[in-house]
Amino acid sequence: MKSRQMTRRRFLVRSSLAVAAPVFVPAGALGKGGKAAPSERIILGAIGIGPRGRYVLGRMLDEADVQFVAICDVQASRRRAVLDMAKAKYGNDDCASYIDMHELLARKDIDAVLVATGDRWHSLASIFAAKAGKDVYSEKPCGITIGDCQALADTMNRYGRVFQAGTQRRSISNFQFAVHLARSGKLGRIHTLHASIYKLRVIYDWLPAQPEPPQEVVDWNRWLGPAPWRPYNENYVQGGWRGYFDFDSGATLLDWGAHTVDLCQWANDADQTMPVSYEPEGNTIHAKYANGVKLEMRLGGFADEGQWIGLGTCPVRFEGDEGWVETGDNGDIAVHPASLQAERKIFAIKGTDPAQHTRNFFDCMKSRSQTAANADVMRNSHIACHAAAIAWQLGRKLKFDPATEAFVGDDEANRMRTRAQRAPYRT
């Protein structure tokens, strides 16, 4: 027993050796080697990741301070594709996969989620995430009804979550410059804004019923989520759901309108409001703000379609008493008078690359500040799009009150602001 006792001398010798011994600390733990220190790292999960979602997720994985740890999707093929992305990035199989989003959202280590499901799930998945304490980047359209957008924005504000709508053109340089010309007075008093949209359509039919695959291959019930039940057809889950009323939003108007109307709102300094009237004429909707500025939602994106100049997809045009500007996804800008060209800068970001937009989201997560396309910005621009789509579906001019977010004197239109959600997939 005596030989096992620690003497004062032995204790001091061992202590000095321990202090002198080198201690290995991984470079990643110190923020070296291009990696963020753990205290600065954002832990990310993703819900519903198809082709568009993988594109956005790829940009997020490029960020040194982001670590992706979990994918949830109801389709096995999509889960595997994302797991392969994570393995290629990190060189391991640590990324987890789930069919039920609530299992992913229950993880305390996850700080934020990317929601890139089909349109019918965007608002509900985002609301579930916010209630679970996660910040949210959601693809657009963020809600398929006015009610969805209201509930989503209310939830983000109530729970104090950082939210970014996937309307990434707010973070693209050529669109930012066009908005700058409008807001700075360089074009004079703005009188007309032009937003490009798709050809409007609504499909109410069902595709022929097919045998449902095993649940682990495609969980059809979860795929439908809050949408009304209908029989399985593989075309739906392969992306062919677009245009169907139960799955889509706003007669496809929000496919481009979520971007272009949003930019017009910004150019008109109208992020906290929306137009007060909407009048359909064919595939064009003529809207007007309380300040008298006109908003024209019209077809096209190329020179031979809708009389656009031809600057790529998703063009917008802002017209004032002293000049105009038009731009689109190819990054070019047309302006009048020509002297406004001197205002131009070299644009590093063109097209639809979401890298700047996702970076803005992560930076705002750290500062707890508002993002470029925050929940309130989304709410107003999306509601404007939905109001226009409802006017088109009803085939008549509608008046709208931005304060109450309701149509004036039109019960039928007001009933179309919401849809029933199928149990148990409800807010």
Helices and strands as residue ranges (DSSP letters): G 2-4, H 8-20, G 27-30, G 38-40, E 42-47, H 51-61, E 66-72, H 76-90, E 96-98, H 101-105, E 112-115, H 119-131, E 135-138, H 146-159, E 163-165, G 168-171, H 173-183, E 190-197, H 220-224, H 234-235, I 236-240, G 250-252, H 253-267, E 277-281, E 284-288, E 294-299, E 316-320, E 323-327, E 333-336, G 338-343, H 355-367, H 375-394, E 398-401, E 406-407, H 411-415
